[in-house]
Amino acid sequence: MKRSVSVILTGIAVLVLCVSVCSAGFAPQFEEMPLSMKASSDATPYNDDAFMSEAGKIIGKISNSTVPTGSLLSEVTDAYYRLIMENVSPDLFPIANNIISYLYYAQMAGNAYTDYHSYLKSVSKTTDGSEYYALADQYRQVSAGFWDQIRDKFPNMTMYTLPPAGAPMPEEKDEQHGETLEGLDIAIPMTQKTFDSSAKDQTEKFKTTTIRWFEDYVDTANQPDDDPTNDKTEKSPGHRFLTGEGLKWADSTFMDLIGMNVADDFLKKANYVDAFFYLISQARDYYESYINDRTYISSVSNGEANYEKSQKYYDQAQKAIGYFKDIIPNGTNSTLPDFPKFGEVEKGTFGLGELGYITPGMAEQLSGGTSASTT
């Protein structure tokens, strides 16, 4: 083996050993639910119907399936934080608390199960990962207790299951969850709520929020990169847009918009706006994962899978704009910048040779495998 490469691999091995030793004292711990339902307020009307409708949607998504992972895990987490803020009646309050408890422990089971598979792929693992799997099963058992308290409210639905230890990670099918709007290929998890004639019409507020987002973030996306701290090759507009401030808020904007009370004649268009913000937020998440794949020294992926997912969501987001761009004022750009080229994010490197992408064979060697050394 060349001496320079040998020195680098030795350095990595030392780093792996350090991480292993340091991480050994941080076994995963069970975390109880931090937030329960807020107490029922005297203010009326109560949102019992809306609460049960949204709870039914998210519970239906994890019914007859394995523990939530990937984008579905994010949806369960979002639903938990949204539902705890609903103002429900005192009669529904105990049931509502059991529902959000079920969702909390379901998403914690999903987090622990995801950590289990991530740990199994880690070059610094020191155990078989059973502690992570046991934690996922512990969360599953707790959520099962709450499921027994609420199952009568959700007929024809079942509790999620936990795959056996050692089973492969369930294939993510996030594109099938929710409702697929005409002209789009990817479903959105939640659609706009129907108009409530007894509440204030928020159609104009909905439009204004959308327009200002496009003015603030899409209009400026193609401007030159004049960041004085950037002394490297200028990144493409698409890269800056995907990693910029605007997309950090896309998911919360989606959650805000779907809760607004919009007129019936705007409802269809509002759903495409919602779809845009959901799709673009997913594109950002997958692009961030692609960046991590390319830059983390211990990565065993070159990022291609996450890059392709990001591009698919990005293309669908642009397609969704076509169904509501008439609400965007003339002079405001409604076309997203070109999606960045694969490889614009370079693989992480050491100073002496490009080892940012650790191949499966190298990972096996670093974790004590028996692959033959290159001489």
Buried (B, 14 or more C-beta within 10 A) or exposed (E): EEEEBEBBBEEBBEBBEEBBEEBEEEEBEEEEBEEEBEEBEEEEEBBBEBBBEBBBBBBBBBBEBBBBBBBBBBBBBBBBBBBBEBBBBEEBBEBBBBBBBBBBBBBBBBBBBBBBBEBBBBBBBBEEBEBBBBBBBBBBEBBBEBBEBBBEBBEEBEBBEBBEBEEEBBEBEBBEBBEBBEEBEBBBBBBBBEBEEEEEBBBEBBBEBBBEBBBEBBBBBBEEEEEEEEEEEEBBBBBBBBBBEBBEBBBEBBBBBBBBBBBEEBBBBBBBBBBBBBBBBBBBBBBBBBBBBBBBBBBBBBBEEBBEBBBBBBBBBBBBBEBBBEBBEEEEBBEBBEBBEBEBBEBBEBEEEEBBBBEEEBBBBBBEEEEEEEE
